Amino acid sequence: MRKRLLLHICCAPDGVYIPEKLSEDYEVICYFYNPNIFPKEEYEKRKSEMERVAKLKGYKLVVGEYNFQDFVKRAEKLYYLPEKSARCDFCIAMRLEDSARKAKEMGCDVFATVLTVSPHKDFERINELGEKIAERYGVNYLPSNFKKNDGFKRSVEEGKRLNLYRQDYCGCESSLVYRRMFKDAESRDTVFLFYGERVGIYDLDSVKRFLERNNCLTGFVFYKEEPTENVLRYAYELRLFVEPFSKLDWRKRIFEKKGKKVEILKLTDIANRDIFLDPC
């Protein structure tokens, strides 16, 4: 007798192929639970597409509660954090925790998530969170890296075959804001990357003024010393990316591959730290 597996589904493109693959070894129950998705219309669109996939493929699908206000309340102090930060860890953990709870409630032997099929997500971190949560709930977690062996490619191909809606941002309001910022940056002739030992409030003001003079809405600021919470929050309000210095060359390559001119500037070239004591 095959074991029952509850598979967390984040969206139809990621959930179109993996349940079929896992069905070779498990009785799979798909669980669409994503209270992070913003706005509500986007949530309904993603849910509807997964329901369509389940009907076409014969997948068993359970839809969780869209408790968006609870997500916002719990994630409120993380909204301003950059991508792949504690904000994303919280979001992933919240969905995995509910999946573990649901798996135990339904008498499933194990649970897993399709999140590891994404090339944009850290499958090792997702598995680490999943295993910790599984231990707390007393249910097994299936570690995965579903993008392996052309898993992501297969998902994309099947999604195209079924003409699935494929979103261009992860789901939460912050990820939508950052996606719009990135699109604006890549729509300009020149992308500006700023860096410094540390980043303060006045530095961000100087960057914003520089960008406005060059008809840009957003830019990228890289730090060597971890910024304070106030600085990260202020950067989010100004619609500026703030990232570790280690990502500078990676960002530069991304934009250059898109045929963009990239200009790298030191913060000290545009902000005079000798005049003001920059608040943190």
C-alpha positions as CSV (number, residue, x, y, z in Angstrom):
1,M,0.0,0.0,0.0
2,R,1.4,3.4,-1.0
3,K,2.0,6.1,1.5
4,R,-0.2,9.2,1.4
5,L,1.6,12.4,0.6
6,L,0.3,16.0,1.0
7,L,1.9,18.2,-1.6
8,H,1.9,21.9,-0.9
9,I,1.2,23.8,-4.2
10,C,2.1,27.4,-4.7
11,C,0.8,27.9,-8.2
12,A,-0.4,25.9,-11.2
13,P,2.9,26.2,-13.3
14,D,4.9,24.7,-10.4
15,G,2.2,22.2,-9.6
16,V,1.4,20.9,-13.1
17,Y,4.0,18.1,-13.4
18,I,5.3,17.2,-9.9
19,P,2.2,15.5,-8.5
20,E,2.3,13.2,-11.5
21,K,5.9,12.4,-10.9
22,L,5.4,11.7,-7.2
23,S,2.3,9.5,-7.9
24,E,4.7,6.8,-9.0
25,D,5.6,6.2,-5.4
26,Y,2.8,8.0,-3.3
27,E,-0.9,8.6,-3.2
28,V,-0.7,12.3,-3.7
29,I,-3.1,15.0,-2.3
30,C,-2.4,18.5,-3.6
31,Y,-2.8,21.3,-1.1
32,F,-3.2,24.8,-2.4
33,Y,-2.4,27.1,0.6
34,N,-1.1,30.6,-0.1
35,P,-2.4,33.4,2.2
36,N,0.6,35.5,1.1
37,I,-0.7,36.2,-2.4
38,F,-1.6,39.8,-3.1
39,P,-4.0,41.1,-4.4
40,K,-7.1,39.0,-3.9
41,E,-7.7,38.9,-7.7
42,E,-4.2,37.4,-8.2
43,Y,-5.0,34.8,-5.6
44,E,-8.2,33.8,-7.3
45,K,-6.5,33.6,-10.7
46,R,-3.8,31.3,-9.3
47,K,-6.3,29.1,-7.4
48,S,-8.5,28.8,-10.5
49,E,-5.6,27.7,-12.7
50,M,-4.6,25.0,-10.2
51,E,-8.2,23.8,-10.0
52,R,-8.2,23.6,-13.8
53,V,-5.0,21.6,-13.7
54,A,-6.4,19.2,-11.1
55,K,-9.5,18.6,-13.2
56,L,-7.5,18.0,-16.4
57,K,-4.9,15.7,-14.7
58,G,-7.2,14.0,-12.3
59,Y,-5.3,15.3,-9.2
60,K,-6.9,15.3,-5.8
61,L,-6.9,18.9,-4.7
62,V,-7.7,20.5,-1.3
63,V,-7.8,24.3,-1.1
64,G,-6.7,25.9,2.1
65,E,-8.1,29.1,3.7
66,Y,-7.1,32.4,2.2
67,N,-6.3,34.0,5.6
68,F,-4.5,37.0,4.1
69,Q,-5.1,39.4,7.0
70,D,-3.4,37.0,9.4
71,F,-0.4,36.8,7.0
72,V,-0.2,40.6,6.8
73,K,-0.4,40.9,10.6
74,R,2.3,38.4,11.2
75,A,4.6,39.6,8.4
76,E,4.0,43.3,8.9
77,K,7.5,44.0,10.3
78,L,9.1,42.1,7.4
79,Y,7.5,43.8,4.5
80,Y,10.4,46.2,3.9
81,L,13.1,43.4,3.8
82,P,14.7,42.6,0.5
83,E,14.1,39.4,-1.5
84,K,15.5,36.1,-0.1
85,S,15.6,37.5,3.4
86,A,13.8,36.7,6.6
87,R,10.6,37.8,4.9
88,C,10.8,35.0,2.5
89,D,11.8,32.5,5.2
90,F,8.7,33.5,7.2
91,C,6.4,33.1,4.2
92,I,7.8,29.7,3.2
93,A,7.7,28.5,6.9
94,M,4.1,29.7,7.3
95,R,2.9,27.7,4.4
96,L,5.0,24.6,5.3
97,E,3.7,24.7,8.9
98,D,0.1,24.7,7.7
99,S,0.9,21.9,5.3
100,A,2.3,19.8,8.1
101,R,-0.8,20.5,10.2
102,K,-3.1,19.6,7.3
103,A,-1.1,16.4,6.6
104,K,-1.5,15.3,10.2
105,E,-5.1,16.2,10.2
106,M,-5.8,14.2,7.0
107,G,-3.7,11.2,8.2
108,C,-1.0,11.6,5.6
109,D,2.3,9.9,6.1
110,V,4.5,12.7,4.7
111,F,4.3,16.2,3.2
112,A,6.3,18.1,0.6
113,T,6.2,21.3,-1.4
114,V,6.6,22.2,-5.0
115,L,8.5,25.3,-4.0
116,T,11.8,23.6,-4.7
117,V,11.1,23.4,-8.4
118,S,11.8,27.1,-8.8
119,P,15.3,28.1,-9.9
120,H,14.9,31.3,-7.9
121,K,14.5,29.6,-4.6
122,D,17.0,28.0,-2.3
123,F,15.9,24.3,-2.1
124,E,18.3,23.6,0.8
125,R,16.8,26.3,2.9
126,I,13.3,25.2,2.1
127,N,14.2,21.6,3.1
128,E,15.8,22.8,6.3
129,L,12.6,24.6,7.3
130,G,10.5,21.7,6.2
131,E,12.4,19.2,8.4
132,K,12.3,21.4,11.5
133,I,8.5,21.9,11.1
134,A,8.0,18.2,10.5
135,E,9.7,17.4,13.8
136,R,7.4,19.8,15.6
137,Y,4.3,18.4,14.2
138,G,5.3,14.7,14.3
139,V,4.8,14.1,10.6
140,N,7.5,13.2,8.0
141,Y,8.8,15.7,5.4
142,L,10.0,14.7,2.0
143,P,13.2,16.7,1.1
144,S,13.3,17.6,-2.5
145,N,15.0,19.5,-5.3
146,F,12.3,19.2,-8.0
147,K,14.2,21.3,-10.5
148,K,16.7,18.5,-10.9
149,N,16.6,16.2,-13.9
150,D,14.9,18.9,-16.0
151,G,12.1,19.2,-13.4
152,F,11.7,22.9,-13.9
153,K,12.0,22.5,-17.7
154,R,9.3,19.8,-17.7
155,S,7.0,22.0,-15.6
156,V,7.5,25.0,-18.0
157,E,6.8,22.8,-21.1
158,E,3.6,21.3,-19.6
159,G,2.4,24.7,-18.5
160,K,2.9,26.0,-22.0
161,R,1.0,23.0,-23.4
162,L,-1.9,23.7,-21.2
163,N,-1.7,27.5,-21.8
164,L,-1.4,28.1,-18.0
165,Y,-1.2,31.6,-16.6
166,R,2.4,32.1,-15.3
167,Q,2.8,35.0,-12.9
168,D,6.0,37.2,-12.9
169,Y,6.3,37.7,-9.2
170,C,6.4,35.3,-6.2
171,G,3.2,36.3,-4.5
172,C,3.3,38.8,-1.6
173,E,2.9,42.5,-1.9
174,S,6.6,43.2,-1.3
175,S,7.6,40.8,-4.1
176,L,5.2,42.6,-6.4
177,V,6.7,46.0,-5.4
178,Y,10.3,44.6,-6.0
179,R,9.2,43.1,-9.4
180,R,7.8,46.4,-10.5
181,M,11.0,48.2,-9.4
182,F,13.1,45.7,-11.3
183,K,11.0,46.1,-14.5
184,D,11.4,49.9,-14.2
185,A,15.2,49.6,-13.8
186,E,15.6,47.3,-16.8
187,S,13.4,49.6,-19.0
188,R,16.0,52.4,-18.7
189,D,19.0,52.9,-21.0
190,T,21.3,52.9,-18.0
191,V,21.1,50.9,-14.8
192,F,22.8,52.5,-11.8
193,L,24.5,50.4,-9.1
194,F,25.8,52.2,-6.0
195,Y,28.0,50.7,-3.3
196,G,29.6,51.7,0.0
197,E,31.0,50.4,3.2
198,R,27.7,51.2,5.0
199,V,24.5,52.7,3.9
200,G,22.6,55.4,5.8
201,I,19.5,57.5,5.5
202,Y,21.3,60.5,3.8
203,D,23.0,58.1,1.4
204,L,19.5,56.9,0.3
205,D,18.3,60.4,-0.1
206,S,21.4,61.2,-2.2
207,V,20.8,58.2,-4.4
208,K,17.2,59.0,-4.9
209,R,18.0,62.6,-6.0
210,F,20.7,61.3,-8.3
211,L,18.2,58.9,-9.9
212,E,15.6,61.6,-10.3
213,R,18.1,63.8,-12.1
214,N,18.7,60.9,-14.5
215,N,15.0,60.2,-15.0
216,C,15.1,56.9,-13.1
217,L,12.7,55.7,-10.5
218,T,14.8,53.1,-8.8
219,G,18.4,51.9,-8.4
220,F,20.5,49.3,-6.5
221,V,22.5,50.1,-3.4
222,F,25.0,47.5,-2.2
223,Y,26.4,47.5,1.3
224,K,29.4,45.8,3.0
225,E,28.2,46.5,6.6
226,E,24.7,45.3,7.5
227,P,22.2,48.3,7.4
228,T,19.9,49.0,10.3
229,E,16.2,48.2,10.3
230,N,15.4,51.9,9.8
231,V,17.6,52.1,6.7
232,L,16.0,49.0,5.1
233,R,12.5,50.4,5.8
234,Y,13.4,53.8,4.4
235,A,14.9,52.2,1.2
236,Y,11.6,50.3,0.7
237,E,9.6,53.5,1.1
238,L,11.9,55.2,-1.5
239,R,11.6,52.2,-3.8
240,L,15.3,51.4,-3.8
241,F,16.9,47.9,-3.8
242,V,19.4,47.4,-0.9
243,E,21.5,44.3,-1.2
244,P,24.8,42.8,0.1
245,F,27.9,43.8,-1.8
246,S,28.4,40.2,-2.8
247,K,25.5,40.5,-5.2
248,L,26.9,43.5,-7.1
249,D,28.7,41.6,-9.8
250,W,25.8,39.2,-10.2
251,R,23.3,42.1,-10.8
252,K,25.7,43.7,-13.2
253,R,25.9,40.5,-15.3
254,I,22.1,40.2,-15.3
255,F,21.6,43.6,-16.8
256,E,24.5,43.3,-19.2
257,K,23.0,40.1,-20.6
258,K,19.9,42.1,-21.2
259,G,21.9,44.6,-23.3
260,K,21.8,47.4,-20.7
261,K,24.6,49.8,-19.9
262,V,25.5,49.5,-16.3
263,E,27.2,52.3,-14.3
264,I,28.7,51.6,-10.9
265,L,29.1,54.5,-8.5
266,K,30.6,54.8,-5.0
267,L,28.2,56.3,-2.5
268,T,30.9,58.8,-1.5
269,D,30.9,60.1,-5.1
270,I,27.3,61.3,-4.7
271,A,26.9,61.8,-1.0
272,N,29.1,64.1,1.1
273,R,29.4,62.4,4.5
274,D,31.6,65.2,5.8
275,I,28.6,67.6,6.0
276,F,26.1,65.5,8.0
277,L,26.2,62.8,10.6
278,D,24.1,60.2,8.7
279,P,21.4,58.8,11.0
280,C,20.9,55.0,11.2
